[in-house]
């Protein structure tokens, strides 16, 4: 008989439940900013990289265009981003952050501060943990690219 680890022993569940806990921690602050967690992730991409295609954002966040499009429409309706067709390729839509969207960047620093205060770990421990999780994700993706 093959030993199947109990749920609490499974790494996938630990990562999943931790992600849920972090989203719950962030929710009141994101609500005050007027964005959802996925919208916050899109804004992060734009803050870090500037104007991006929908495909570029999707690739960075591992999200399908069908998931991104309604999310981007809501961000545009709120005035946080601008969607413009690429004049060099009309099929491509480029996403830019607006001044209103840029204004959220400073406000978003409270999320990292709150997570740090809530984690009960030293900064160096959190940074090492993050690097290990990134390495795990990258290993999985590189070994199974057809599933991503």
C-alpha positions in Angstrom: 0.0 0.0 0.0 1.3 3.4 -1.0 1.5 6.0 1.8 -0.5 9.1 1.0 0.5 12.0 3.2 -2.2 13.5 5.3 -3.6 16.8 4.0 -1.7 18.9 6.5 1.5 17.2 5.4 1.0 18.0 1.7 3.1 20.9 0.4 0.5 21.8 -2.2 -2.1 22.3 0.5 0.3 24.3 2.7 1.0 26.7 -0.2 -2.6 26.9 -1.1 -3.9 27.6 2.4 -1.1 30.1 3.0 -2.1 32.0 -0.2 -5.7 32.1 1.1 -4.5 33.4 4.4 -2.5 36.1 2.8 -5.4 37.2 0.5 -7.7 37.4 3.6 -5.0 39.5 5.4 -4.8 41.8 2.3 -8.5 42.1 1.6 -9.4 45.0 3.9 -6.5 47.0 2.5 -7.3 46.2 -1.1 -10.9 47.0 -0.5 -9.8 50.4 0.8 -7.8 50.9 -2.4 -10.7 49.8 -4.5 -9.1 46.7 -6.2 -9.3 43.0 -5.9 -6.2 40.8 -5.4 -5.9 39.8 -9.1 -6.2 43.4 -10.0 -3.5 44.3 -7.5 -1.2 41.7 -9.2 -1.9 43.3 -12.6 -1.0 46.8 -11.2 2.2 45.3 -9.8 3.2 44.2 -13.2 2.5 47.6 -14.6 4.3 49.4 -11.8 7.4 47.3 -12.3 7.5 47.0 -16.1 5.5 49.8 -17.5 3.2 49.4 -20.6 2.5 45.8 -21.4 0.5 43.8 -23.8 -2.4 41.7 -22.4 -0.4 38.6 -23.4 2.7 39.9 -21.6 0.7 40.4 -18.4 -0.9 37.0 -18.8 2.4 35.3 -19.2 3.9 37.1 -16.1 0.9 36.2 -13.9 0.2 32.8 -15.5 -3.4 33.9 -16.4 -5.4 33.3 -19.6 -6.6 36.2 -21.7 -10.1 35.1 -21.0 -9.5 35.7 -17.3 -7.6 38.9 -17.8 -9.9 40.7 -20.1 -12.8 41.3 -17.7 -10.4 42.1 -14.9 -8.7 44.7 -17.2 -12.0 46.2 -18.2 -12.9 46.8 -14.6 -9.6 48.4 -13.9 -10.1 50.6 -16.9 -13.6 51.5 -15.8 -12.2 52.6 -12.4 -9.6 54.7 -14.1 -6.5 52.7 -13.0 -5.4 51.6 -16.4 -5.8 52.5 -20.1 -6.3 50.0 -22.9 -5.1 51.1 -26.3 -4.6 49.1 -29.5 -1.0 48.9 -30.6 -0.8 51.1 -33.8 1.9 48.7 -35.1 -0.3 45.6 -34.7 -4.0 46.3 -34.3 -4.6 42.8 -32.9 -2.6 43.7 -29.8 -4.0 45.7 -26.9 -1.5 47.5 -24.8 -2.1 48.3 -21.1 -0.8 51.4 -19.5 -1.1 52.6 -15.9 -2.8 55.9 -15.4 -1.9 58.6 -12.8 -4.7 57.2 -10.6 -3.2 53.7 -10.9 0.3 55.0 -10.1 -1.2 56.7 -7.0 -2.0 53.3 -5.6 1.6 52.2 -5.6 2.5 54.1 -2.5 -0.7 53.0 -0.8 0.1 49.4 -1.5 3.2 49.3 0.7 1.0 48.6 3.7 0.3 45.1 2.3 4.0 44.0 2.5 4.3 45.7 5.9 1.3 43.9 7.2 2.4 40.6 5.9 5.9 41.1 7.5 4.3 42.0 10.9 1.9 39.1 10.7 4.4 36.4 9.6 6.3 36.2 12.8 9.5 35.6 10.8 12.6 37.7 10.3 13.0 39.5 7.0 15.8 37.2 5.9 13.7 34.1 6.7 10.8 35.5 4.6 13.2 36.3 1.7 14.7 32.7 1.8 11.3 31.2 2.0 10.2 33.2 -1.0 13.3 32.2 -3.0 12.7 28.5 -2.2 9.0 28.8 -3.3 10.1 30.5 -6.6 12.7 27.8 -7.2 10.0 25.1 -6.6 7.6 26.8 -9.0 10.3 27.3 -11.7 11.4 23.6 -11.4 7.9 22.4 -11.8 7.2 24.7 -14.8 10.5 23.8 -16.5 9.9 20.1 -16.1 6.3 20.2 -17.2 5.9 23.1 -19.7 3.0 21.5 -21.5 0.9 21.7 -18.3 1.4 25.4 -17.8 
